[in-house]
């Protein structure tokens, strides 16, 4: 399959230079005079394993309806409409100008995967424009110098990532369609994990009994819930390390830990009569450290007398004892009576959706400005830390990168403030979040 890649942007940002660089030969005319390219020019190329058809376009600019410039723009718009991927190029030395914002909106509404390219980043003069590119809302820019061949490898990687995006489908929809969701049921011995698995499947699929430690292997079971394919993992009970015996029990524990790392969502099952013992908290923390989505199933709910009061107390305890996964769903179930299974699986699907959630760079930076205005970062040694911008390079779990002037000086308390704000304002409750800090700088500036 050959991908059509349209290279677009306002005049004189370096589109034709980039076209020649990617094509590997001089095909398009290049000069300092803007508007030299008028018609679409096409070239075949190879990006690693990808076969692509590059389309060089005329510069996008405002023009009267009957003018040559208007006809040039129509050709560029047709290239966007027919492309599989759009490379939107800006001149980092000039920064983002009003024309870039106008045409970025044109590209955005096309619903095509877009790679934002900040060209002319070979010197410090392009640094401010590189940072400024984030506000176009087209994702993280790729810093390149088409003339000098810098950053082309990173651009190939960005194009390869964009090629996986199916137009009109969100990432979580693609994940659900591509393969089963992996769900592991974890907890202390004899909490009712295998009983819950049998209740969900509607059959006696795994052995259960009052004796602790019956399950030894992490058993993977293919299953469907409301047309969602799921791989369900029943695991061995996790005890305190000091109480784990060498041999078969150690192997069982290792298998359970592997299941947690392999899973996408874990159901932590706790005993309603003895909830949130130390081992429960350690298991939850382990799952959070691994970055898994978490749902807490409070089993043996049929034995609870005052259900309303107990549920309120458990909710308070979760927020107090597990602040790292604030807002984690707490679902009462009775595995033996098969009660509460639908709310449990609804919570699993919602956590999986949030675990895959991506937030646009423009929305993140609007939020960051408001969060900073409400509570500025503390001054360290009399110098205020400047928060430059934030982006989300990864989901699964949602991972954010905050670029600031002195990342090593930003306190953990301030990071927690930002993390709590992200949870509250973007509805990311109940999933682990990651905030990494980096110093904002031009990647092509020599390190001092």
C-alpha positions as CSV (number, residue, x, y, z in Angstrom):
1,X,0.0,0.0,0.0
2,X,1.3,3.5,-1.0
3,X,0.5,6.4,1.3
4,X,-0.2,9.8,-0.2
5,X,1.6,12.5,1.9
6,X,0.7,16.2,1.2
7,X,3.3,18.8,2.2
8,X,1.4,22.0,3.0
9,X,1.9,25.4,4.6
10,X,2.1,29.1,3.8
11,X,4.6,30.3,1.1
12,X,8.3,30.2,1.7
13,X,8.4,28.0,4.8
14,X,10.6,25.4,3.0
15,X,8.0,22.9,1.6
16,X,9.8,22.4,-1.7
17,X,13.2,22.0,0.0
18,X,11.6,19.4,2.3
19,X,10.0,17.7,-0.8
20,X,13.4,17.4,-2.5
21,X,15.0,16.2,0.7
22,X,12.4,13.4,1.3
23,X,12.4,12.5,-2.4
24,X,16.2,12.1,-2.3
25,X,16.7,14.3,-5.4
26,X,16.1,17.8,-6.7
27,X,12.7,17.8,-8.4
28,X,11.0,21.0,-7.2
29,X,12.4,24.5,-7.9
30,X,13.7,26.2,-4.8
31,X,14.4,29.9,-4.3
32,X,14.0,32.6,-1.7
33,X,11.2,34.1,-3.9
34,X,7.8,33.1,-2.4
35,X,5.2,31.4,-4.5
36,X,7.6,29.6,-6.9
37,X,5.5,26.4,-6.7
38,X,2.1,26.7,-8.3
39,X,1.0,23.2,-9.2
40,X,1.1,19.9,-7.3
41,X,4.3,18.0,-7.9
42,X,4.5,14.2,-7.1
43,X,7.3,11.9,-6.3
44,X,7.6,8.3,-5.1
45,X,9.8,7.6,-2.1
46,X,10.5,5.0,0.6
47,X,10.3,5.8,4.4
48,X,11.8,2.7,5.9
49,X,9.1,0.0,5.3
50,X,6.6,2.6,4.0
51,X,6.0,3.3,0.4
52,X,4.9,6.9,0.0
53,X,3.8,9.3,-2.7
54,X,5.0,12.8,-1.8
55,X,2.9,15.8,-3.0
56,X,4.5,19.2,-3.0
57,X,1.9,22.0,-3.0
58,X,1.6,25.7,-3.5
59,X,1.7,28.0,-0.5
60,X,-1.6,28.5,1.3
61,X,-2.5,32.1,1.3
62,X,-5.6,34.4,1.3
63,X,-6.5,35.6,-2.2
64,X,-9.3,37.0,-4.3
65,X,-11.5,34.4,-5.8
66,X,-10.5,34.8,-9.5
67,X,-6.7,35.3,-8.9
68,X,-3.9,32.9,-9.7
69,X,-3.2,32.6,-5.9
70,X,-6.8,31.4,-5.3
71,X,-6.4,28.7,-8.0
72,X,-3.1,27.7,-6.4
73,X,-4.8,27.4,-3.0
74,X,-7.6,25.3,-4.5
75,X,-4.9,22.9,-5.8
76,X,-3.4,22.7,-2.3
77,X,-6.8,22.1,-0.7
78,X,-7.4,19.3,-3.2
79,X,-4.1,17.7,-2.2
80,X,-5.2,17.8,1.4
81,X,-8.5,16.2,0.6
82,X,-6.8,13.4,-1.3
83,X,-3.9,12.8,1.1
84,X,-3.6,10.0,3.7
85,X,-1.2,12.1,5.9
86,X,-0.6,15.9,5.9
87,X,2.8,17.4,6.7
88,X,2.0,20.9,7.9
89,X,5.2,23.0,7.7
90,X,6.0,26.3,9.5
91,X,9.0,28.5,9.5
92,X,10.4,28.2,13.1
93,X,12.5,31.3,12.6
94,X,9.4,33.4,11.9
95,X,7.3,31.7,14.5
96,X,3.6,31.1,14.2
97,X,1.9,33.9,12.2
98,X,-1.8,34.5,11.7
99,X,-1.7,32.8,8.3
100,X,-0.4,29.6,10.0
101,X,-3.3,29.6,12.4
102,X,-5.9,30.1,9.6
103,X,-4.5,27.2,7.6
104,X,-3.9,25.0,10.6
105,X,-7.6,25.1,11.1
106,X,-8.1,24.1,7.5
107,X,-5.9,21.1,8.0
108,X,-7.5,20.2,11.3
109,X,-11.0,20.1,10.0
110,X,-9.9,17.7,7.2
111,X,-9.8,14.9,9.9
112,X,-6.6,13.6,8.3
113,X,-3.6,12.5,10.4
114,X,-1.3,15.6,10.6
115,X,2.5,15.8,11.4
116,X,3.5,19.3,12.4
117,X,6.9,20.2,11.0
118,X,8.9,23.1,12.5
119,X,11.4,23.8,9.7
120,X,14.6,25.9,9.8
121,X,15.5,24.7,13.4
122,X,19.2,24.5,12.6
123,X,20.1,27.5,14.9
124,X,18.9,29.1,18.1
125,X,16.9,31.5,16.0
126,X,14.2,28.8,15.6
127,X,13.8,27.9,19.2
128,X,11.0,30.3,20.1
129,X,9.1,29.4,17.0
130,X,9.5,25.7,17.8
131,X,7.9,26.2,21.2
132,X,5.2,28.5,19.7
133,X,4.1,25.7,17.3
134,X,2.4,23.9,20.1
135,X,-0.5,26.4,20.2
136,X,-1.6,25.4,16.7
137,X,-3.2,22.3,18.3
138,X,-1.7,19.9,15.8
139,X,0.3,17.9,18.3
140,X,4.0,17.9,19.1
141,X,6.1,19.5,16.4
142,X,9.0,17.8,14.8
143,X,12.1,20.0,14.7
144,X,13.9,19.7,11.3
145,X,16.2,21.6,9.0
146,X,15.2,20.5,5.5
147,X,18.1,22.4,4.0
148,X,20.7,20.7,6.2
149,X,19.0,17.3,6.6
150,X,18.6,17.6,10.4
151,X,15.7,15.8,12.1
152,X,14.7,13.8,9.1
153,X,14.9,10.5,11.0
154,X,12.5,11.9,13.7
155,X,10.2,13.0,10.9
156,X,10.2,9.5,9.4
157,X,9.2,8.1,12.9
158,X,6.4,10.7,13.1
159,X,5.1,9.7,9.7
160,X,5.2,6.0,10.6
161,X,3.2,6.7,13.7
162,X,0.7,8.8,11.8
163,X,0.3,6.0,9.2
164,X,-1.2,3.8,11.9
165,X,-4.0,6.2,12.5
166,X,-7.3,5.3,10.8
167,X,-9.1,8.5,9.8
168,X,-12.2,9.2,11.8
169,X,-11.4,6.7,14.5
170,X,-10.2,7.6,18.0
171,X,-7.3,5.6,19.4
172,X,-9.4,3.8,22.0
173,X,-11.8,2.6,19.3
174,X,-8.9,1.2,17.3
175,X,-7.5,-0.5,20.4
176,X,-10.8,-2.2,21.1
177,X,-11.2,-3.3,17.5
178,X,-7.6,-4.5,17.0
179,X,-7.2,-7.0,19.8
180,X,-8.8,-8.1,23.1
181,X,-8.6,-6.0,26.2
182,X,-6.4,-7.7,28.8
183,X,-7.9,-7.8,32.3
184,X,-6.2,-9.4,35.3
185,X,-8.0,-10.2,38.5
186,X,-5.7,-9.8,41.4
187,X,-5.8,-9.8,45.2
188,X,-4.9,-11.6,48.4
189,X,-5.4,-15.4,48.7
190,X,-9.0,-16.5,49.2
191,X,-10.5,-13.1,48.4
192,X,-12.7,-14.7,45.7
193,X,-10.8,-14.2,42.5
194,X,-11.6,-17.5,40.9
195,X,-15.2,-17.3,42.1
196,X,-15.5,-14.0,40.4
197,X,-14.0,-15.4,37.1
198,X,-16.6,-18.2,37.1
199,X,-19.3,-15.7,37.8
200,X,-18.3,-13.5,34.9
201,X,-18.0,-16.5,32.6
202,X,-21.3,-18.0,33.7
203,X,-19.6,-21.4,34.2
204,X,-17.3,-23.3,36.5
205,X,-14.3,-22.6,34.4
206,X,-11.6,-22.6,37.2
207,X,-11.4,-24.6,40.4
208,X,-12.6,-22.8,43.6
209,X,-12.9,-23.7,47.3
210,X,-12.4,-22.4,50.8
211,X,-8.7,-23.4,50.9
212,X,-6.3,-20.5,50.1
213,X,-3.9,-21.0,47.2
214,X,-5.9,-23.3,45.0
215,X,-5.0,-21.2,41.9
216,X,-1.3,-21.5,41.0
217,X,-1.0,-20.5,37.3
218,X,-2.1,-17.2,35.8
219,X,-4.9,-18.6,33.6
220,X,-5.8,-16.7,30.4
221,X,-9.4,-17.1,29.2
222,X,-10.8,-15.7,26.0
223,X,-14.2,-14.0,26.6
224,X,-16.6,-11.4,25.3
225,X,-18.6,-8.9,27.2
226,X,-21.2,-7.0,25.2
227,X,-19.2,-7.6,22.0
228,X,-15.9,-6.4,23.5
229,X,-13.3,-9.2,23.2
230,X,-11.4,-9.7,26.5
231,X,-8.6,-11.8,27.7
232,X,-9.4,-12.5,31.3
233,X,-6.5,-13.6,33.7
234,X,-7.2,-15.4,36.9
235,X,-4.1,-15.1,39.1
236,X,-2.7,-16.7,42.3
237,X,-3.2,-14.8,45.5
238,X,-0.4,-12.4,46.5
239,X,0.9,-12.6,50.0
240,X,3.5,-10.7,51.9
241,X,7.0,-11.6,50.6
242,X,8.1,-13.0,53.9
243,X,5.3,-15.5,53.9
244,X,5.8,-16.8,50.3
245,X,7.4,-20.2,50.4
246,X,10.1,-21.2,47.9
247,X,9.2,-23.5,45.1
248,X,5.7,-23.7,43.5
249,X,4.3,-20.8,45.5
250,X,7.1,-18.5,44.4
251,X,6.5,-19.5,40.8
252,X,2.8,-18.8,41.2
253,X,3.5,-15.3,42.6
254,X,5.9,-14.5,39.8
255,X,3.3,-15.6,37.3
256,X,0.7,-13.3,38.9
257,X,3.2,-10.4,38.8
258,X,3.8,-11.0,35.1
259,X,0.0,-11.0,34.5
260,X,-0.2,-7.5,36.2
261,X,2.5,-6.2,33.9
262,X,0.9,-7.8,30.9
263,X,-2.6,-6.5,31.7
264,X,-4.2,-3.2,30.7
265,X,-6.8,-3.1,33.4
266,X,-6.6,-4.9,36.7
267,X,-9.5,-5.8,39.0
268,X,-8.3,-5.7,42.6
269,X,-10.6,-7.8,44.6
270,X,-10.8,-7.1,48.3
271,X,-12.8,-8.8,51.1
272,X,-15.7,-6.6,52.3
273,X,-15.3,-8.0,55.8
274,X,-11.5,-7.2,56.0
275,X,-11.0,-4.4,53.3
276,X,-7.8,-2.6,52.6
277,X,-5.4,-4.5,54.7
278,X,-1.7,-3.7,54.1
279,X,-1.3,-6.3,51.4
280,X,-4.3,-4.9,49.5
281,X,-2.7,-1.5,49.5
282,X,0.7,-2.9,48.4
283,X,-1.0,-4.7,45.5
284,X,-2.9,-1.6,44.4
285,X,0.3,0.4,44.6
286,X,2.2,-2.2,42.5
287,X,-0.5,-2.0,39.8
288,X,-0.3,1.8,39.8
289,X,3.4,1.8,39.5
290,X,3.1,-0.5,36.5
291,X,0.7,2.0,35.0
292,X,-2.3,-0.3,34.8
293,X,-5.9,0.9,34.9
294,X,-7.5,-0.2,38.2
295,X,-11.0,-1.1,39.4
296,X,-11.6,-2.2,43.0
297,X,-14.2,-5.0,43.5
298,X,-15.4,-5.2,47.0
299,X,-16.4,-8.9,47.2
300,X,-18.7,-10.7,49.7
301,X,-21.0,-7.6,49.7
302,X,-23.9,-9.9,50.5
303,X,-22.4,-10.3,54.0
304,X,-22.4,-6.5,54.7
305,X,-25.3,-5.4,57.0
306,X,-25.3,-1.6,56.6
307,X,-24.4,-1.3,52.9
308,X,-24.8,2.5,52.6
309,X,-22.6,3.4,55.5
310,X,-20.0,0.8,54.6
311,X,-19.8,2.0,51.1
312,X,-19.3,5.7,52.2
313,X,-16.6,4.6,54.6
314,X,-14.8,2.5,52.0
315,X,-14.8,5.4,49.5
316,X,-13.2,7.7,52.2
317,X,-10.6,5.1,52.9
318,X,-9.7,4.6,49.3
319,X,-9.1,8.4,48.9
320,X,-7.1,8.5,52.0
321,X,-5.0,5.4,51.5
322,X,-4.6,5.4,47.7
323,X,-4.1,9.1,46.7
324,X,-1.9,8.0,43.7
325,X,-5.1,6.6,42.0
326,X,-7.6,9.2,43.3
327,X,-11.1,8.5,42.1
328,X,-10.5,4.8,41.4
329,X,-13.9,3.0,40.9
330,X,-15.1,1.1,43.9
331,X,-17.7,-1.6,42.9
332,X,-19.5,-3.8,45.5
333,X,-20.0,-7.4,44.2
334,X,-21.0,-10.8,45.4
335,X,-19.1,-13.3,43.3
336,X,-20.8,-16.3,44.8
337,X,-24.3,-14.8,44.2
338,X,-23.3,-13.2,40.9
339,X,-24.4,-9.8,41.9
340,X,-22.8,-6.5,40.8
341,X,-21.2,-7.9,37.7
342,X,-22.6,-5.5,35.2
343,X,-21.5,-2.3,37.2
344,X,-18.1,-4.0,37.6
345,X,-17.6,-4.5,33.8
346,X,-19.0,-1.1,33.0
347,X,-16.3,0.4,35.3
348,X,-13.6,-1.7,33.6
349,X,-14.6,-0.5,30.2
350,X,-14.7,3.1,31.4
351,X,-11.3,2.9,33.0
352,X,-9.9,1.3,29.8
353,X,-11.3,4.3,27.9
354,X,-9.7,6.8,30.2
355,X,-6.4,4.8,30.2
356,X,-6.3,5.3,26.4
357,X,-7.4,8.9,26.5
358,X,-5.4,11.6,24.7
359,X,-5.8,15.4,25.2
360,X,-4.9,17.8,22.5
361,X,-1.9,20.0,23.0
362,X,-3.9,23.2,22.6
363,X,-6.4,22.1,25.3
364,X,-3.5,21.1,27.6
365,X,-1.7,24.5,27.3
366,X,-4.9,26.5,27.8
367,X,-5.4,24.5,31.0
368,X,-1.8,24.9,32.0
369,X,-2.0,28.7,31.7
370,X,-5.1,28.7,33.9
371,X,-3.6,26.3,36.5
372,X,-0.4,28.5,36.6
373,X,-2.5,31.6,37.1
374,X,-4.4,30.0,40.0
375,X,-1.3,28.7,41.7
376,X,2.1,29.8,40.3
377,X,5.1,27.5,40.8
378,X,7.1,28.4,43.9
379,X,10.2,30.6,43.5
380,X,13.4,28.7,44.2
381,X,16.5,30.7,45.4
382,X,14.6,33.8,44.4
383,X,14.0,32.7,40.8
384,X,10.5,31.9,39.5
385,X,10.3,28.7,37.4
386,X,8.8,29.4,34.0
387,X,6.2,26.8,32.7
388,X,6.6,26.9,28.9
389,X,4.2,24.3,27.6
390,X,2.8,20.8,28.1
391,X,2.1,17.9,25.7
392,X,0.9,14.3,26.0
393,X,3.2,12.1,24.0
394,X,1.6,8.8,25.2
395,X,-1.5,7.2,26.5
396,X,-1.8,3.8,28.2
397,X,-1.5,5.3,30.9
398,X,-1.8,9.1,30.1
399,X,1.7,10.5,30.2
400,X,2.5,14.2,30.0
401,X,5.7,16.1,29.4
402,X,6.0,19.6,31.0
403,X,8.7,21.8,29.6
404,X,9.9,24.4,32.0
405,X,12.9,26.6,32.7
406,X,14.4,24.5,35.6
407,X,12.7,21.0,35.8
408,X,15.0,19.8,38.6
409,X,13.8,22.6,40.9
410,X,10.1,21.9,40.4
411,X,8.8,20.5,43.6
412,X,6.9,17.2,44.0
413,X,4.1,19.1,45.7
414,X,3.6,21.3,42.6
415,X,3.6,18.2,40.3
416,X,0.9,16.7,42.5
417,X,-1.1,20.0,42.2
418,X,-0.9,19.7,38.4
419,X,-1.7,16.0,38.5
420,X,-4.8,16.5,40.6
421,X,-5.9,19.3,38.3
422,X,-5.5,17.1,35.2
423,X,-7.6,14.4,36.9
424,X,-10.3,16.8,37.9
425,X,-10.6,19.0,34.8
426,X,-10.1,16.2,32.1
427,X,-12.0,13.4,33.9
428,X,-9.0,11.2,34.4
429,X,-10.0,9.8,37.8
430,X,-9.0,6.3,38.6
431,X,-6.1,5.8,36.2
432,X,-2.4,6.3,37.0
433,X,-0.9,9.5,35.4
434,X,2.7,10.3,34.6
435,X,4.2,13.9,34.5
436,X,7.7,14.1,33.3
437,X,9.6,17.4,33.3
438,X,12.1,18.6,30.7
439,X,14.0,21.7,30.0
440,X,12.7,23.5,27.0
441,X,15.4,24.0,24.4
442,X,16.1,23.7,20.7
443,X,17.2,20.1,20.0
444,X,19.8,21.4,17.5
445,X,21.5,23.9,19.8
446,X,24.8,22.6,21.0
447,X,24.9,21.5,24.6
448,X,27.0,23.7,26.8
